[in-house]
Amino acid sequence: MKYAYFDGSSGLSGDMILGALIDLGVDAALFKEKMAGLHLPVEIAVRRVRRGGFGAVKVDVHVKGHGNVERTFTDVERIIRRSRFSSSVKDRALAIFKRLFEAEAKVHGRRIKNAHLHEAGADDALVDVVGAAFLLNELGVADVYCSPLNVGSGWVKTSHGRLAVPPPAVAELLKKAPVYSAWVESELVTPTGAAIVSTLAKRFTKLPELLYEKIGCGAGTKEFPEIPNVLRVFCGEARKFDAAKQVYVIEATIDDASPQLLAYFIERAFEEGALDATLSPVVMKKNRLGTKLTLLAAIDRMDRLIEAVFRETTSIGVRYYPVGRRVLEREFESVRVGRERIGIKVASLGGRTVNVQPEYRDLLKASRRSKRPLKEIAHLAVCAYAKKR
């Protein structure tokens, strides 16, 4: 399976996502043929264009005749359920639409069953959302990641008048996602684009040190003198995405908390998604003995962990900074030692196994039940794994 990393430094929209995914290697004729199965009054054009001097794929969805029809979530669900796409494509598309309708309902103070699409359109939104789900499935993409999103600035004209960028639906969809505004006075992230990435992205993170095989470029409609209006999507093997990435260190020095409180907090930190958590003795100002709390976290877990530090320790301030992190590729297997099943963590480098480590909790449980030394159980587990190989 593969990953797709969306570089949203120039924003993103549904048509830009389609263009970038087609540019990764999906046949445009196949895409149009599959979209025809939705039986919508639309014409789809796929062409290569230049934006800011760079080549990209542009997807245009032209709604014929009457223009966009306002549809409810029930209408959209019926169209998708009746289509001949795979269940995984349908599930992805419906999850995106549910999030989009929930956002529209919230900002307009309605129930979801009474909400309908505005600026996202209806027929063109169906092509964007179902098309994105189909293309990701066709590319074998299991995991989606996204950079912090440049939402643009200024004002956008809508059916509700002029609204500040990001407009309400986009702002609602991107809650808890890292966003910023730079360079361009225009709306750079559309509701459809925001719905797709906020639903599918496992994590929002700056471009990490990663291994990728392909780059797809999708063009937006507008031309900007400041930046190329292009969405880049990096694609590679899913197992390689987490092999090297940027994470954040969160630190606090504490001199007025009990050891019991700090020990408990370490457990809570892991529950809140910390990648690692340690306590170290330090000498603080006025020669007071204290403890340095260090947490390692992905960017999407930072706020939650910092809140946990303030809520559950006596610290009144933290510092954080990005660091590089490189880890070995890992797989999990299990072996039997007597009547006990022991989990095994297998780490590899370049396809070669370099470390085999039995899971401590399983060893502890097996040792207590069998009344045998823990190190003996560990040795037998490693031997059992070697025989399995």
The 8 nearest C-alpha neighbors of each residue, nearest first, counted from 0:
[[1, 139, 237, 141, 140, 236, 2, 238],
 [0, 2, 237, 236, 140, 235, 141, 139],
 [1, 3, 237, 142, 140, 235, 234, 143],
 [4, 2, 234, 143, 233, 144, 232, 140],
 [3, 5, 144, 233, 145, 232, 143, 234],
 [4, 6, 145, 232, 7, 231, 146, 144],
 [7, 5, 146, 231, 8, 232, 230, 145],
 [6, 8, 10, 148, 9, 146, 11, 5],
 [7, 9, 149, 10, 6, 148, 147, 146],
 [10, 8, 7, 228, 149, 229, 230, 11],
 [9, 11, 187, 7, 188, 149, 8, 150],
 [12, 10, 188, 192, 7, 15, 230, 187],
 [13, 11, 192, 189, 15, 14, 188, 16],
 [12, 14, 192, 127, 16, 15, 191, 17],
 [13, 15, 17, 16, 12, 58, 127, 18],
 [16, 14, 217, 18, 12, 218, 17, 219],
 [15, 17, 13, 19, 14, 18, 217, 20],
 [18, 16, 14, 20, 15, 19, 131, 21],
 [19, 17, 217, 56, 15, 21, 57, 16],
 [18, 20, 217, 216, 215, 22, 16, 21],
 [19, 21, 23, 17, 22, 18, 215, 16],
 [22, 20, 25, 18, 23, 19, 24, 17],
 [21, 23, 215, 19, 24, 20, 18, 216],
 [24, 22, 215, 20, 21, 214, 25, 213],
 [23, 25, 22, 21, 26, 20, 138, 215],
 [24, 26, 21, 27, 23, 22, 134, 20],
 [25, 27, 29, 28, 24, 30, 21, 22],
 [28, 26, 30, 29, 25, 31, 21, 45],
 [29, 27, 31, 30, 26, 32, 33, 45],
 [30, 28, 32, 26, 27, 31, 33, 25],
 [29, 31, 27, 33, 28, 32, 34, 26],
 [32, 30, 34, 28, 33, 29, 35, 27],
 [31, 33, 29, 35, 30, 34, 28, 36],
 [34, 32, 30, 35, 36, 31, 29, 37],
 [33, 35, 31, 36, 32, 37, 30, 126],
 [36, 34, 32, 37, 33, 38, 31, 39],
 [35, 37, 34, 38, 33, 82, 83, 32],
 [36, 38, 35, 39, 34, 82, 78, 79],
 [39, 37, 36, 35, 40, 34, 41, 78],
 [38, 40, 41, 37, 122, 35, 36, 62],
 [41, 39, 63, 62, 38, 42, 122, 64],
 [42, 40, 62, 61, 63, 39, 60, 43],
 [41, 43, 61, 60, 62, 44, 40, 63],
 [44, 42, 60, 59, 61, 41, 31, 45],
 [43, 45, 59, 58, 46, 60, 42, 57],
 [44, 46, 58, 57, 59, 27, 43, 56],
 [47, 45, 57, 56, 48, 44, 58, 55],
 [46, 48, 56, 55, 57, 54, 49, 45],
 [49, 47, 55, 54, 56, 57, 46, 50],
 [50, 48, 54, 53, 52, 55, 51, 47],
 [51, 49, 227, 53, 52, 228, 54, 222],
 [50, 52, 227, 53, 49, 226, 228, 224],
 [51, 53, 50, 49, 54, 227, 48, 55],
 [54, 52, 49, 50, 51, 55, 227, 48],
 [53, 55, 49, 48, 50, 47, 52, 56],
 [56, 54, 216, 217, 218, 48, 47, 49],
 [55, 57, 47, 18, 217, 218, 46, 48],
 [58, 56, 218, 18, 46, 45, 47, 217],
 [57, 59, 45, 18, 14, 44, 56, 60],
 [60, 58, 44, 43, 61, 57, 45, 14],
 [59, 61, 43, 42, 123, 62, 41, 58],
 [62, 60, 42, 41, 63, 59, 43, 123],
 [61, 63, 41, 66, 40, 60, 42, 67],
 [64, 62, 40, 41, 66, 61, 65, 42],
 [63, 65, 66, 62, 40, 67, 41, 61],
 [64, 66, 63, 67, 68, 62, 40, 41],
 [67, 65, 62, 64, 63, 68, 122, 61],
 [66, 68, 121, 120, 122, 69, 62, 65],
 [69, 67, 121, 70, 66, 122, 120, 65],
 [70, 68, 121, 115, 116, 67, 71, 120],
 [69, 71, 115, 74, 68, 121, 116, 75],
 [72, 70, 115, 74, 73, 114, 75, 112],
 [71, 73, 75, 74, 76, 112, 100, 70],
 [72, 74, 76, 71, 75, 77, 112, 70],
 [75, 73, 71, 77, 72, 76, 70, 78],
 [74, 76, 72, 78, 77, 73, 79, 71],
 [75, 77, 73, 79, 74, 78, 80, 72],
 [76, 78, 80, 74, 75, 79, 73, 81],
 [79, 77, 75, 81, 76, 80, 82, 74],
 [78, 80, 76, 82, 81, 77, 75, 89],
 [79, 81, 77, 82, 78, 76, 89, 83],
 [82, 80, 78, 79, 77, 83, 37, 76],
 [83, 81, 79, 80, 84, 37, 36, 78],
 [84, 82, 85, 81, 36, 80, 37, 79],
 [83, 85, 82, 88, 89, 86, 133, 33],
 [86, 84, 88, 87, 89, 83, 133, 90],
 [85, 87, 89, 88, 90, 84, 91, 83],
 [88, 86, 90, 85, 89, 91, 136, 84],
 [89, 87, 132, 91, 85, 86, 90, 133],
 [88, 90, 86, 92, 87, 91, 93, 79],
 [91, 89, 87, 93, 92, 88, 86, 94],
 [92, 90, 94, 88, 89, 93, 132, 87],
 [91, 93, 89, 95, 129, 94, 90, 128],
 [92, 94, 96, 90, 95, 91, 97, 89],
 [95, 93, 97, 91, 92, 96, 90, 98],
 [96, 94, 92, 98, 93, 97, 198, 195],
 [97, 95, 99, 93, 98, 94, 100, 92],
 [96, 98, 94, 100, 99, 95, 93, 101],
 [97, 99, 101, 95, 96, 100, 102, 94],
 [98, 100, 96, 102, 97, 101, 194, 95],
 [99, 101, 103, 97, 102, 98, 104, 96],
 [102, 100, 104, 98, 99, 103, 111, 97],
 [101, 103, 105, 99, 100, 104, 168, 171],
 [104, 102, 100, 106, 101, 105, 168, 107],
 [105, 103, 109, 101, 111, 114, 107, 102],
 [104, 106, 108, 102, 107, 103, 101, 109],
 [105, 107, 103, 108, 104, 102, 167, 168],
 [108, 106, 104, 105, 109, 103, 114, 102],
 [109, 107, 105, 106, 104, 110, 103, 114],
 [110, 108, 104, 107, 105, 113, 114, 111],
 [109, 111, 113, 112, 104, 114, 108, 105],
 [110, 112, 114, 104, 113, 101, 100, 109],
 [113, 111, 110, 114, 72, 71, 73, 109],
 [114, 112, 111, 110, 109, 115, 71, 104],
 [115, 113, 111, 104, 112, 71, 109, 100],
 [116, 114, 71, 70, 69, 117, 113, 100],
 [115, 117, 120, 119, 69, 121, 70, 118],
 [118, 116, 119, 120, 115, 69, 158, 121],
 [117, 119, 120, 116, 157, 190, 158, 189],
 [118, 120, 117, 191, 190, 116, 124, 121],
 [121, 119, 118, 117, 124, 116, 67, 123],
 [120, 122, 124, 123, 67, 69, 68, 125],
 [121, 123, 125, 124, 67, 120, 126, 39],
 [122, 124, 126, 125, 121, 60, 120, 127],
 [125, 123, 127, 121, 122, 126, 120, 119],
 [126, 124, 122, 128, 123, 127, 129, 121],
 [125, 127, 123, 130, 124, 129, 128, 122],
 [128, 126, 124, 13, 130, 125, 129, 131],
 [127, 129, 131, 125, 130, 126, 92, 124],
 [130, 128, 132, 92, 126, 131, 125, 127],
 [129, 131, 133, 127, 126, 128, 132, 134],
 [130, 132, 134, 128, 133, 129, 17, 127],
 [131, 133, 129, 88, 135, 130, 134, 92],
 [134, 132, 130, 136, 131, 135, 88, 137],
 [135, 133, 137, 131, 136, 132, 130, 138],
 [136, 134, 138, 140, 132, 137, 133, 131],
 [135, 137, 139, 133, 134, 138, 140, 132],
 [136, 138, 134, 135, 139, 133, 25, 140],
 [139, 137, 135, 136, 140, 134, 25, 1],
 [138, 140, 136, 137, 0, 1, 135, 141],
 [141, 139, 1, 135, 2, 138, 142, 0],
 [140, 142, 1, 0, 2, 139, 143, 237],
 [143, 141, 2, 140, 3, 144, 201, 1],
 [142, 144, 200, 3, 2, 201, 199, 4],
 [145, 143, 4, 200, 202, 201, 203, 3],
 [146, 144, 5, 203, 4, 204, 200, 6],
 [145, 147, 204, 205, 6, 203, 7, 148],
 [146, 148, 177, 178, 203, 204, 205, 7],
 [149, 147, 178, 7, 150, 8, 10, 146],
 [148, 150, 179, 10, 8, 180, 151, 178],
 [151, 149, 187, 188, 180, 10, 148, 179],
 [152, 150, 180, 187, 186, 185, 183, 149],
 [153, 151, 184, 164, 185, 180, 186, 183],
 [154, 152, 184, 164, 185, 163, 155, 151],
 [153, 155, 163, 164, 162, 161, 152, 156],
 [154, 156, 162, 161, 163, 157, 164, 186],
 [155, 157, 161, 160, 162, 154, 158, 159],
 [158, 156, 160, 159, 161, 155, 118, 162],
 [157, 159, 160, 156, 117, 118, 161, 162],
 [160, 158, 157, 161, 162, 156, 117, 118],
 [161, 159, 157, 158, 156, 162, 155, 154],
 [160, 162, 156, 155, 157, 154, 159, 163],
 [163, 161, 155, 154, 166, 160, 156, 164],
 [162, 164, 154, 166, 165, 153, 155, 161],
 [165, 163, 166, 152, 154, 153, 186, 162],
 [164, 166, 170, 169, 163, 150, 167, 186],
 [167, 165, 164, 169, 163, 168, 162, 170],
 [168, 166, 170, 169, 171, 106, 165, 162],
 [169, 167, 171, 170, 102, 166, 103, 172],
 [170, 168, 172, 190, 171, 167, 166, 165],
 [169, 171, 167, 173, 168, 172, 165, 166],
 [170, 172, 168, 169, 174, 173, 102, 167],
 [173, 171, 169, 170, 174, 102, 193, 194],
 [174, 172, 176, 170, 171, 169, 175, 197],
 [173, 175, 176, 171, 172, 170, 177, 169],
 [176, 174, 173, 177, 299, 172, 178, 302],
 [175, 177, 173, 174, 178, 203, 147, 299],
 [178, 176, 147, 175, 148, 203, 179, 173],
 [179, 177, 148, 147, 149, 176, 150, 180],
 [178, 180, 149, 150, 148, 181, 177, 147],
 [181, 179, 151, 149, 150, 152, 178, 182],
 [180, 182, 183, 151, 149, 179, 152, 150],
 [183, 181, 225, 184, 180, 151, 226, 152],
 [182, 184, 151, 185, 181, 152, 225, 223],
 [185, 183, 152, 153, 151, 182, 186, 154],
 [184, 186, 151, 152, 183, 153, 187, 154],
 [185, 187, 151, 188, 164, 152, 150, 155],
 [186, 188, 10, 150, 151, 185, 11, 189],
 [189, 187, 10, 11, 150, 12, 186, 192],
 [188, 190, 12, 192, 191, 193, 187, 169],
 [191, 189, 193, 169, 192, 119, 194, 168],
 [192, 190, 194, 193, 189, 13, 119, 195],
 [191, 193, 12, 13, 195, 189, 194, 190],
 [192, 194, 190, 191, 196, 195, 197, 189],
 [195, 193, 191, 197, 192, 99, 196, 95],
 [196, 194, 192, 198, 193, 95, 197, 199],
 [195, 197, 199, 200, 198, 193, 194, 192],
 [198, 196, 194, 195, 200, 199, 193, 173],
 [199, 197, 196, 195, 95, 194, 200, 94],
 [198, 200, 196, 197, 143, 195, 201, 95],
 [201, 199, 143, 144, 196, 202, 197, 198],
 [202, 200, 144, 143, 199, 142, 203, 145],
 [201, 203, 144, 200, 204, 299, 145, 143],
 [204, 202, 145, 146, 144, 147, 299, 176],
 [205, 203, 146, 298, 145, 202, 147, 206],
 [204, 206, 146, 207, 147, 203, 245, 145],
 [205, 207, 204, 146, 208, 6, 209, 245],
 [208, 206, 244, 245, 209, 205, 243, 204],
 [207, 209, 244, 243, 206, 245, 210, 323],
 [208, 210, 207, 243, 240, 211, 244, 239],
 [209, 211, 239, 235, 240, 212, 208, 236],
 [210, 212, 235, 234, 213, 233, 209, 236],
 [211, 213, 235, 234, 210, 214, 233, 236],
 [214, 212, 234, 233, 211, 23, 215, 235],
 [215, 213, 233, 232, 23, 234, 231, 216],
 [214, 216, 19, 23, 22, 232, 231, 20],
 [215, 217, 19, 231, 55, 230, 22, 56],
 [218, 216, 19, 18, 15, 56, 230, 55],
 [219, 217, 229, 57, 15, 55, 56, 228],
 [218, 220, 15, 228, 221, 229, 217, 57],
 [219, 221, 218, 222, 228, 57, 15, 14],
 [220, 222, 219, 223, 228, 50, 218, 227],
 [221, 223, 228, 50, 224, 220, 227, 51],
 [222, 224, 225, 226, 227, 228, 221, 51],
 [225, 223, 226, 222, 51, 227, 183, 228],
 [224, 226, 223, 182, 183, 227, 51, 222],
 [227, 225, 223, 224, 228, 51, 9, 182],
 [228, 226, 51, 50, 229, 223, 225, 9],
 [229, 227, 219, 9, 50, 218, 226, 222],
 [230, 228, 218, 227, 217, 219, 216, 9],
 [229, 231, 217, 216, 15, 11, 6, 7],
 [232, 230, 216, 6, 215, 5, 229, 19],
 [231, 233, 5, 215, 4, 214, 6, 19],
 [232, 234, 214, 4, 3, 213, 211, 231],
 [235, 233, 3, 213, 211, 2, 212, 214],
 [236, 234, 211, 212, 1, 2, 237, 210],
 [235, 237, 1, 238, 239, 2, 0, 240],
 [238, 236, 1, 2, 239, 240, 0, 235],
 [237, 239, 236, 240, 241, 328, 242, 1],
 [238, 240, 242, 237, 236, 241, 210, 209],
 [241, 239, 237, 242, 238, 209, 243, 210],
 [240, 242, 243, 239, 244, 238, 326, 209],
 [243, 241, 326, 239, 240, 325, 327, 328],
 [244, 242, 325, 208, 241, 209, 324, 326],
 [245, 243, 207, 208, 324, 241, 323, 246],
 [244, 246, 323, 207, 322, 324, 321, 247],
 [245, 247, 297, 322, 321, 296, 323, 298],
 [248, 246, 321, 296, 320, 322, 295, 297],
 [247, 249, 295, 319, 320, 294, 321, 250],
 [248, 250, 319, 294, 293, 318, 295, 247],
 [251, 249, 293, 318, 292, 317, 319, 294],
 [250, 252, 317, 292, 291, 253, 318, 316],
 [253, 251, 291, 290, 292, 289, 254, 250],
 [252, 254, 290, 289, 255, 314, 291, 251],
 [255, 253, 289, 256, 290, 288, 252, 287],
 [254, 256, 253, 313, 257, 289, 314, 290],
 [257, 255, 254, 313, 260, 258, 253, 261],
 [256, 258, 260, 259, 261, 255, 262, 254],
 [259, 257, 261, 260, 262, 256, 263, 290],
 [260, 258, 262, 257, 261, 263, 256, 264],
 [259, 261, 263, 257, 258, 262, 264, 256],
 [262, 260, 264, 258, 263, 259, 265, 257],
 [263, 261, 259, 265, 264, 260, 258, 266],
 [262, 264, 260, 261, 266, 265, 259, 267],
 [263, 265, 267, 261, 266, 262, 268, 260],
 [264, 266, 268, 267, 262, 263, 276, 261],
 [267, 265, 264, 263, 269, 268, 270, 262],
 [266, 268, 264, 270, 265, 269, 271, 263],
 [269, 267, 271, 265, 270, 266, 273, 264],
 [268, 270, 273, 272, 271, 266, 267, 265],
 [269, 271, 267, 268, 272, 266, 273, 265],
 [272, 270, 268, 269, 273, 267, 304, 303],
 [271, 273, 269, 270, 300, 274, 268, 296],
 [274, 272, 269, 296, 275, 268, 295, 271],
 [273, 275, 295, 296, 272, 269, 276, 294],
 [274, 276, 295, 273, 294, 277, 269, 296],
 [275, 277, 294, 293, 265, 295, 273, 268],
 [276, 278, 293, 292, 294, 279, 275, 265],
 [277, 279, 292, 291, 290, 293, 280, 276],
 [278, 280, 291, 290, 281, 277, 292, 293],
 [281, 279, 290, 289, 291, 278, 282, 288],
 [282, 280, 289, 290, 288, 283, 291, 279],
 [283, 281, 288, 287, 286, 289, 284, 280],
 [284, 282, 287, 286, 288, 281, 289, 285],
 [283, 285, 286, 287, 282, 288, 289, 281],
 [284, 286, 287, 283, 282, 288, 289, 254],
 [287, 285, 284, 283, 282, 288, 289, 281],
 [288, 286, 283, 285, 282, 284, 289, 254],
 [289, 287, 282, 281, 283, 286, 254, 290],
 [290, 288, 254, 281, 253, 282, 280, 283],
 [289, 291, 280, 253, 279, 281, 252, 254],
 [290, 292, 252, 279, 278, 251, 280, 281],
 [291, 293, 278, 251, 250, 277, 252, 290],
 [294, 292, 250, 277, 276, 249, 291, 278],
 [295, 293, 276, 249, 248, 275, 250, 296],
 [294, 296, 248, 275, 274, 247, 273, 249],
 [297, 295, 273, 247, 274, 246, 300, 301],
 [296, 298, 246, 300, 299, 247, 301, 295],
 [297, 299, 301, 300, 204, 296, 246, 247],
 [298, 300, 297, 301, 202, 203, 302, 204],
 [301, 299, 298, 303, 297, 302, 296, 304],
 [302, 300, 304, 298, 303, 299, 305, 296],
 [301, 303, 305, 304, 300, 306, 299, 298],
 [302, 304, 306, 300, 301, 305, 307, 271],
 [305, 303, 307, 301, 306, 302, 300, 308],
 [306, 304, 308, 302, 307, 303, 301, 309],
 [305, 307, 303, 309, 304, 308, 310, 302],
 [306, 308, 304, 310, 305, 309, 311, 303],
 [309, 307, 305, 306, 312, 311, 310, 304],
 [310, 308, 306, 307, 311, 312, 314, 315],
 [309, 311, 307, 308, 306, 312, 313, 305],
 [310, 312, 308, 307, 309, 264, 313, 260],
 [313, 311, 308, 314, 309, 310, 256, 261],
 [312, 314, 256, 315, 255, 309, 311, 253],
 [315, 313, 312, 316, 309, 253, 251, 308],
 [314, 316, 309, 313, 317, 312, 308, 251],
 [317, 315, 314, 251, 318, 309, 252, 308],
 [318, 316, 251, 250, 319, 249, 315, 305],
 [319, 317, 250, 249, 251, 320, 316, 248],
 [320, 318, 249, 248, 250, 247, 317, 321],
 [319, 321, 247, 248, 322, 249, 318, 246],
 [322, 320, 247, 246, 248, 245, 323, 319],
 [323, 321, 246, 245, 247, 324, 320, 248],
 [324, 322, 245, 244, 246, 325, 321, 243],
 [325, 323, 244, 245, 243, 322, 246, 326],
 [324, 326, 243, 242, 244, 323, 327, 241],
 [327, 325, 242, 243, 328, 324, 241, 329],
 [326, 328, 346, 347, 242, 329, 348, 325],
 [327, 329, 347, 346, 242, 326, 348, 330],
 [330, 328, 346, 345, 327, 347, 344, 331],
 [329, 331, 345, 344, 346, 332, 328, 343],
 [332, 330, 344, 343, 345, 329, 342, 333],
 [331, 333, 343, 342, 344, 330, 334, 345],
 [332, 334, 342, 343, 341, 340, 331, 335],
 [335, 333, 341, 340, 384, 383, 380, 342],
 [336, 334, 340, 339, 337, 341, 338, 333],
 [337, 335, 339, 338, 380, 340, 379, 334],
 [336, 338, 339, 335, 340, 369, 365, 379],
 [339, 337, 336, 335, 340, 365, 369, 368],
 [338, 340, 336, 337, 335, 365, 341, 361],
 [339, 341, 335, 334, 336, 333, 342, 338],
 [342, 340, 361, 334, 333, 335, 339, 343],
 [341, 343, 333, 358, 357, 332, 361, 334],
 [344, 342, 357, 332, 333, 356, 331, 358],
 [343, 345, 331, 356, 355, 330, 357, 346],
 [344, 346, 355, 330, 329, 354, 331, 343],
 [347, 345, 329, 354, 328, 327, 352, 353],
 [346, 348, 352, 351, 353, 328, 350, 327],
 [349, 347, 351, 350, 327, 352, 353, 328],
 [348, 350, 351, 347, 352, 328, 327, 353],
 [349, 351, 348, 347, 352, 328, 353, 346],
 [352, 350, 347, 348, 349, 353, 346, 354],
 [353, 351, 347, 346, 354, 348, 350, 345],
 [354, 352, 347, 346, 351, 348, 355, 345],
 [353, 355, 346, 352, 345, 356, 347, 344],
 [356, 354, 345, 344, 346, 343, 357, 381],
 [355, 357, 344, 343, 358, 354, 345, 381],
 [358, 356, 343, 342, 344, 359, 377, 341],
 [359, 357, 342, 361, 360, 343, 362, 356],
 [358, 360, 362, 361, 363, 357, 364, 356],
 [361, 359, 363, 362, 358, 364, 365, 341],
 [360, 362, 364, 341, 363, 359, 358, 365],
 [363, 361, 359, 365, 360, 364, 366, 373],
 [364, 362, 360, 366, 361, 365, 359, 367],
 [363, 365, 361, 367, 362, 366, 360, 368],
 [366, 364, 362, 368, 363, 367, 339, 369],
 [365, 367, 363, 371, 373, 369, 370, 364],
 [368, 366, 370, 364, 365, 369, 363, 371],
 [367, 369, 365, 366, 370, 364, 371, 363],
 [368, 370, 366, 371, 367, 365, 364, 372],
 [371, 369, 367, 366, 368, 372, 365, 373],
 [370, 372, 366, 369, 373, 375, 376, 367],
 [373, 371, 375, 374, 366, 376, 370, 367],
 [372, 374, 376, 366, 375, 362, 377, 371],
 [375, 373, 377, 376, 372, 378, 362, 371],
 [376, 374, 378, 372, 377, 373, 379, 371],
 [375, 377, 373, 379, 374, 378, 380, 362],
 [378, 376, 374, 380, 375, 379, 373, 357],
 [379, 377, 375, 381, 380, 376, 374, 382],
 [378, 380, 382, 376, 377, 381, 383, 375],
 [379, 381, 383, 377, 382, 378, 376, 336],
 [382, 380, 384, 378, 383, 379, 385, 377],
 [383, 381, 385, 379, 384, 380, 378, 386],
 [384, 382, 380, 386, 381, 385, 379, 387],
 [383, 385, 387, 381, 382, 386, 380, 334],
 [386, 384, 382, 388, 387, 383, 381, 380],
 [387, 385, 383, 388, 384, 382, 381, 380],
 [388, 386, 384, 385, 383, 334, 382, 381],
 [387, 385, 386, 384, 383, 382, 381, 352]]
